[in-house]
Amino acid sequence: MNNELLHHLEQRINAAVEEISTLRQRISELEMQNYELSEERDEIKSQLSQHTEQQTNWENSLNQMLSKLNQLD
């Protein structure tokens, strides 16, 4: 009876160790995915910032041209 119980516990421990290993692997995969997504997010933020600055510059240039045109009238 004791041997059966020990064997059963050993099987459960082995299964738990295997599950922990699987979960660690999944955590590693998710951490890598998170890193890649963070990098992508930062790149997109940078592009958005550049586009916003470019749009602001264009708007300022257009406003200056309109102002000069209005002064001619």
N, CA, C and O atoms as a GROMACS GRO file, in nm:
protein
  292
    1MET      N    1   0.083  -0.120   0.000
    1MET     CA    2   0.000   0.000   0.000
    1MET      C    3   0.087   0.125   0.000
    1MET      O    4   0.062   0.220  -0.074
    2ASN      N    5   0.190   0.125   0.084
    2ASN     CA    6   0.278   0.239   0.089
    2ASN      C    7   0.349   0.263  -0.043
    2ASN      O    8   0.365   0.377  -0.087
    3ASN      N    9   0.391   0.153  -0.107
    3ASN     CA   10   0.459   0.166  -0.237
    3ASN      C   11   0.366   0.222  -0.343
    3ASN      O   12   0.407   0.302  -0.426
    4GLU      N   13   0.241   0.179  -0.340
    4GLU     CA   14   0.143   0.233  -0.435
    4GLU      C   15   0.124   0.382  -0.414
    4GLU      O   16   0.119   0.458  -0.511
    5LEU      N   17   0.114   0.423  -0.291
    5LEU     CA   18   0.096   0.564  -0.259
    5LEU      C   19   0.218   0.645  -0.303
    5LEU      O   20   0.204   0.753  -0.360
    6LEU      N   21   0.336   0.592  -0.275
    6LEU     CA   22   0.458   0.660  -0.317
    6LEU      C   23   0.467   0.671  -0.468
    6LEU      O   24   0.505   0.775  -0.522
    7HIS      N   25   0.431   0.564  -0.536
    7HIS     CA   26   0.433   0.564  -0.682
    7HIS      C   27   0.334   0.668  -0.738
    7HIS      O   28   0.364   0.741  -0.831
    8HIS      N   29   0.217   0.671  -0.678
    8HIS     CA   30   0.115   0.767  -0.720
    8HIS      C   31   0.165   0.911  -0.698
    8HIS      O   32   0.149   0.996  -0.784
    9LEU      N   33   0.224   0.936  -0.583
    9LEU     CA   34   0.277   1.070  -0.553
    9LEU      C   35   0.390   1.106  -0.649
    9LEU      O   36   0.400   1.220  -0.695
   10GLU      N   37   0.474   1.008  -0.678
   10GLU     CA   38   0.584   1.032  -0.772
   10GLU      C   39   0.530   1.070  -0.910
   10GLU      O   40   0.583   1.160  -0.975
   11GLN      N   41   0.426   1.001  -0.954
   11GLN     CA   42   0.365   1.033  -1.084
   11GLN      C   43   0.308   1.174  -1.084
   11GLN      O   44   0.322   1.248  -1.181
   12ARG      N   45   0.243   1.211  -0.974
   12ARG     CA   46   0.184   1.345  -0.964
   12ARG      C   47   0.292   1.452  -0.962
   12ARG      O   48   0.278   1.558  -1.023
   13ILE      N   49   0.401   1.424  -0.890
   13ILE     CA   50   0.513   1.518  -0.886
   13ILE      C   51   0.574   1.533  -1.025
   13ILE      O   52   0.603   1.645  -1.068
   14ASN      N   53   0.594   1.424  -1.093
   14ASN     CA   54   0.650   1.429  -1.229
   14ASN      C   55   0.559   1.506  -1.324
   14ASN      O   56   0.606   1.585  -1.406
   15ALA      N   57   0.430   1.484  -1.311
   15ALA     CA   58   0.335   1.557  -1.394
   15ALA      C   59   0.339   1.707  -1.363
   15ALA      O   60   0.333   1.790  -1.453
   16ALA      N   61   0.350   1.740  -1.234
   16ALA     CA   62   0.357   1.881  -1.194
   16ALA      C   63   0.485   1.946  -1.246
   16ALA      O   64   0.483   2.060  -1.294
   17VAL      N   65   0.597   1.873  -1.238
   17VAL     CA   66   0.724   1.925  -1.289
   17VAL      C   67   0.715   1.949  -1.439
   17VAL      O   68   0.764   2.050  -1.490
   18GLU      N   69   0.654   1.856  -1.509
   18GLU     CA   70   0.636   1.871  -1.654
   18GLU      C   71   0.548   1.991  -1.686
   18GLU      O   72   0.577   2.067  -1.779
   19GLU      N   73   0.441   2.008  -1.610
   19GLU     CA   74   0.352   2.122  -1.632
   19GLU      C   75   0.424   2.254  -1.604
   19GLU      O   76   0.407   2.351  -1.677
   20ILE      N   77   0.504   2.256  -1.498
   20ILE     CA   78   0.582   2.377  -1.466
   20ILE      C   79   0.678   2.409  -1.580
   20ILE      O   80   0.692   2.525  -1.619
   21SER      N   81   0.742   2.307  -1.634
   21SER     CA   82   0.833   2.326  -1.746
   21SER      C   83   0.760   2.383  -1.867
   21SER      O   84   0.809   2.475  -1.933
   22THR      N   85   0.643   2.328  -1.895
   22THR     CA   86   0.561   2.377  -2.006
   22THR      C   87   0.520   2.522  -1.983
   22THR      O   88   0.524   2.603  -2.076
   23LEU      N   89   0.481   2.554  -1.860
   23LEU     CA   90   0.440   2.692  -1.829
   23LEU      C   91   0.558   2.789  -1.839
   23LEU      O   92   0.541   2.902  -1.885
   24ARG      N   93   0.676   2.746  -1.797
   24ARG     CA   94   0.795   2.830  -1.809
   24ARG      C   95   0.825   2.859  -1.956
   24ARG      O   96   0.859   2.972  -1.993
   25GLN      N   97   0.812   2.757  -2.039
   25GLN     CA   98   0.834   2.775  -2.183
   25GLN      C   99   0.733   2.874  -2.240
   25GLN      O  100   0.769   2.961  -2.319
   26ARG      N  101   0.609   2.860  -2.200
   26ARG     CA  102   0.503   2.951  -2.249
   26ARG      C  103   0.529   3.093  -2.202
   26ARG      O  104   0.508   3.189  -2.277
   27ILE      N  105   0.575   3.107  -2.077
   27ILE     CA  106   0.609   3.240  -2.025
   27ILE      C  107   0.721   3.302  -2.109
   27ILE      O  108   0.715   3.420  -2.143
   28SER      N  109   0.822   3.222  -2.141
   28SER     CA  110   0.932   3.272  -2.224
   28SER      C  111   0.881   3.318  -2.360
   28SER      O  112   0.921   3.423  -2.410
   29GLU      N  113   0.794   3.239  -2.419
   29GLU     CA  114   0.737   3.276  -2.550
   29GLU      C  115   0.658   3.406  -2.540
   29GLU      O  116   0.669   3.493  -2.626
   30LEU      N  117   0.578   3.419  -2.433
   30LEU     CA  118   0.497   3.540  -2.416
   30LEU      C  119   0.584   3.662  -2.388
   30LEU      O  120   0.554   3.772  -2.434
   31GLU      N  121   0.692   3.642  -2.312
   31GLU     CA  122   0.784   3.753  -2.287
   31GLU      C  123   0.848   3.800  -2.416
   31GLU      O  124   0.864   3.920  -2.438
   32MET      N  125   0.886   3.707  -2.502
   32MET     CA  126   0.946   3.743  -2.631
   32MET      C  127   0.844   3.815  -2.718
   32MET      O  128   0.876   3.915  -2.782
   33GLN      N  129   0.723   3.765  -2.720
   33GLN     CA  130   0.617   3.828  -2.798
   33GLN      C  131   0.590   3.969  -2.744
   33GLN      O  132   0.571   4.063  -2.822
   34ASN      N  133   0.589   3.984  -2.612
   34ASN     CA  134   0.568   4.114  -2.551
   34ASN      C  135   0.678   4.211  -2.590
   34ASN      O  136   0.652   4.327  -2.621
   35TYR      N  137   0.803   4.163  -2.589
   35TYR     CA  138   0.917   4.246  -2.629
   35TYR      C  139   0.902   4.291  -2.774
   35TYR      O  140   0.921   4.408  -2.806
   36GLU      N  141   0.868   4.196  -2.862
   36GLU     CA  142   0.852   4.230  -3.004
   36GLU      C  143   0.739   4.330  -3.024
   36GLU      O  144   0.752   4.424  -3.103
   37LEU      N  145   0.628   4.310  -2.954
   37LEU     CA  146   0.516   4.403  -2.966
   37LEU      C  147   0.551   4.541  -2.912
   37LEU      O  148   0.507   4.642  -2.966
   38SER      N  149   0.629   4.545  -2.805
   38SER     CA  150   0.673   4.673  -2.749
   38SER      C  151   0.762   4.747  -2.849
   38SER      O  152   0.749   4.868  -2.867
   39GLU      N  153   0.851   4.672  -2.913
   39GLU     CA  154   0.938   4.732  -3.014
   39GLU      C  155   0.853   4.788  -3.130
   39GLU      O  156   0.876   4.899  -3.177
   40GLU      N  157   0.758   4.709  -3.174
   40GLU     CA  158   0.670   4.751  -3.284
   40GLU      C  159   0.589   4.874  -3.244
   40GLU      O  160   0.574   4.968  -3.323
   41ARG      N  161   0.536   4.873  -3.121
   41ARG     CA  162   0.459   4.987  -3.070
   41ARG      C  163   0.544   5.114  -3.067
   41ARG      O  164   0.498   5.221  -3.108
   42ASP      N  165   0.667   5.101  -3.019
   42ASP     CA  166   0.756   5.217  -3.011
   42ASP      C  167   0.786   5.272  -3.150
   42ASP      O  168   0.792   5.393  -3.170
   43GLU      N  169   0.806   5.183  -3.246
   43GLU     CA  170   0.832   5.225  -3.383
   43GLU      C  171   0.711   5.298  -3.441
   43GLU      O  172   0.726   5.402  -3.507
   44ILE      N  173   0.592   5.245  -3.417
   44ILE     CA  174   0.470   5.308  -3.467
   44ILE      C  175   0.449   5.444  -3.401
   44ILE      O  176   0.408   5.540  -3.467
   45LYS      N  177   0.476   5.452  -3.271
   45LYS     CA  178   0.465   5.581  -3.200
   45LYS      C  179   0.559   5.684  -3.260
   45LYS      O  180   0.523   5.800  -3.279
   46SER      N  181   0.680   5.640  -3.290
   46SER     CA  182   0.778   5.729  -3.350
   46SER      C  183   0.732   5.778  -3.488
   46SER      O  184   0.743   5.896  -3.519
   47GLN      N  185   0.680   5.687  -3.568
   47GLN     CA  186   0.629   5.724  -3.699
   47GLN      C  187   0.512   5.821  -3.687
   47GLN      O  188   0.502   5.918  -3.763
   48LEU      N  189   0.425   5.795  -3.593
   48LEU     CA  190   0.310   5.882  -3.572
   48LEU      C  191   0.356   6.022  -3.531
   48LEU      O  192   0.304   6.122  -3.579
   49SER      N  193   0.453   6.026  -3.444
   49SER     CA  194   0.508   6.154  -3.399
   49SER      C  195   0.568   6.231  -3.517
   49SER      O  196   0.549   6.352  -3.530
   50GLN      N  197   0.642   6.160  -3.601
   50GLN     CA  198   0.702   6.224  -3.720
   50GLN      C  199   0.594   6.276  -3.814
   50GLN      O  200   0.604   6.387  -3.865
   51HIS      N  201   0.491   6.195  -3.836
   51HIS     CA  202   0.382   6.238  -3.926
   51HIS      C  203   0.307   6.357  -3.868
   51HIS      O  204   0.269   6.449  -3.940
   52THR      N  205   0.286   6.354  -3.738
   52THR     CA  206   0.217   6.466  -3.673
   52THR      C  207   0.299   6.594  -3.686
   52THR      O  208   0.245   6.701  -3.715
   53GLU      N  209   0.429   6.582  -3.664
   53GLU     CA  210   0.516   6.700  -3.678
   53GLU      C  211   0.516   6.750  -3.822
   53GLU      O  212   0.512   6.871  -3.846
   54GLN      N  213   0.521   6.658  -3.916
   54GLN     CA  214   0.519   6.696  -4.058
   54GLN      C  215   0.388   6.765  -4.092
   54GLN      O  216   0.387   6.865  -4.164
   55GLN      N  217   0.277   6.712  -4.043
   55GLN     CA  218   0.147   6.772  -4.069
   55GLN      C  219   0.140   6.912  -4.009
   55GLN      O  220   0.089   7.005  -4.072
   56THR      N  221   0.191   6.928  -3.890
   56THR     CA  222   0.192   7.059  -3.825
   56THR      C  223   0.274   7.158  -3.906
   56THR      O  224   0.235   7.273  -3.924
   57ASN      N  225   0.389   7.112  -3.956
   57ASN     CA  226   0.473   7.199  -4.039
   57ASN      C  227   0.401   7.240  -4.167
   57ASN      O  228   0.408   7.356  -4.208
   58TRP      N  229   0.334   7.145  -4.230
   58TRP     CA  230   0.258   7.177  -4.351
   58TRP      C  231   0.147   7.277  -4.321
   58TRP      O  232   0.127   7.372  -4.397
   59GLU      N  233   0.077   7.256  -4.212
   59GLU     CA  234  -0.031   7.347  -4.175
   59GLU      C  235   0.023   7.487  -4.149
   59GLU      O  236  -0.037   7.586  -4.190
   60ASN      N  237   0.136   7.495  -4.081
   60ASN     CA  238   0.197   7.625  -4.055
   60ASN      C  239   0.239   7.693  -4.185
   60ASN      O  240   0.219   7.813  -4.202
   61SER      N  241   0.297   7.616  -4.275
   61SER     CA  242   0.337   7.673  -4.405
   61SER      C  243   0.216   7.723  -4.482
   61SER      O  244   0.218   7.832  -4.539
   62LEU      N  245   0.110   7.644  -4.483
   62LEU     CA  246  -0.012   7.685  -4.554
   62LEU      C  247  -0.071   7.812  -4.491
   62LEU      O  248  -0.115   7.902  -4.562
   63ASN      N  249  -0.071   7.817  -4.359
   63ASN     CA  250  -0.124   7.935  -4.292
   63ASN      C  251  -0.040   8.059  -4.324
   63ASN      O  252  -0.093   8.168  -4.343
   64GLN      N  253   0.090   8.040  -4.331
   64GLN     CA  254   0.176   8.153  -4.367
   64GLN      C  255   0.149   8.200  -4.510
   64GLN      O  256   0.143   8.319  -4.536
   65MET      N  257   0.133   8.104  -4.600
   65MET     CA  258   0.102   8.141  -4.740
   65MET      C  259  -0.032   8.211  -4.750
   65MET      O  260  -0.046   8.310  -4.822
   66LEU      N  261  -0.130   8.160  -4.678
   66LEU     CA  262  -0.262   8.224  -4.679
   66LEU      C  263  -0.255   8.364  -4.622
   66LEU      O  264  -0.319   8.456  -4.673
   67SER      N  265  -0.179   8.381  -4.519
   67SER     CA  266  -0.162   8.512  -4.457
   67SER      C  267  -0.097   8.609  -4.556
   67SER      O  268  -0.140   8.724  -4.567
   68LYS      N  269   0.004   8.563  -4.627
   68LYS     CA  270   0.070   8.648  -4.728
   68LYS      C  271  -0.027   8.682  -4.840
   68LYS      O  272  -0.030   8.795  -4.889
   69LEU      N  273  -0.107   8.585  -4.881
   69LEU     CA  274  -0.206   8.610  -4.986
   69LEU      C  275  -0.308   8.713  -4.940
   69LEU      O  276  -0.348   8.801  -5.016
   70ASN      N  277  -0.350   8.701  -4.815
   70ASN     CA  278  -0.446   8.797  -4.761
   70ASN      C  279  -0.387   8.936  -4.753
   70ASN      O  280  -0.459   9.034  -4.769
   71GLN      N  281  -0.260   8.946  -4.728
   71GLN     CA  282  -0.195   9.077  -4.722
   71GLN      C  283  -0.188   9.142  -4.858
   71GLN      O  284  -0.186   9.265  -4.870
   72LEU      N  285  -0.186   9.060  -4.962
   72LEU     CA  286  -0.183   9.114  -5.097
   72LEU      C  287  -0.314   9.176  -5.138
   72LEU      O  288  -0.318   9.266  -5.223
   73ASP      N  289  -0.422   9.130  -5.079
   73ASP     CA  290  -0.555   9.180  -5.115
   73ASP      C  291  -0.578   9.316  -5.068
   73ASP      O  292  -0.686   9.372  -5.091
   0.00000   0.00000   0.00000
